[in-house]
């Protein structure tokens, strides 16, 4: 996964659907924003989390060793 991007291949594995139209329907029903690429729909982890009501953290999510 590159920079939190969920490709069509990731979505096929995650949803179990093989056809791009079925993946699109699943994303739409769940309220996940998505985009179309040459292979079908793709989205990001942040957009999936937003559909689930989670917000991105204020920092970049990187572990800060200074907190120990």
Secondary structure, DSSP 8 states (H G I E B T S, - for coil): --TTEE-HHHHHHHH---SHHHHHHHHHHHT---EEETTEEEEEHHHHHHHTT----SS-S---GGG-
